[in-house]
Amino acid sequence: MKYLKNVATLKYNEAKCTGCGRCAEVCPHRIFKVREKKAVLTDRDLCIECGACMMNCPAEAIDVEVGVGCAAAVIGAMLGKSKTACCG
């Protein structure tokens, strides 16, 4: 499910990537794949900005502003802090 186009804060630096594949393992929306010993970002617009990829990247090749995307909206709704559980 895509939420909003071209708004994700996700930044990926392929030059820093070591190809460990941790980003692909932890991303709940599977937006990373490993091809030819490098991670490939398949669809940035699927990112929910949960931060799992960034927190698990030993090469610090990924940066994302955690808590501003759809993941934050879902958690906020579950905690009763907002009425909607989706961004778009």
Secondary structure, 3 states (H helix, E strand, C coil): CCCCCCCCCCEECHHHCCCCCHHHHHCCCCCEEEECCEEEECCHHHCCCCCHHHHHCCCCCEECCCCCCHHHHHHHHHCCCCCCCCCC
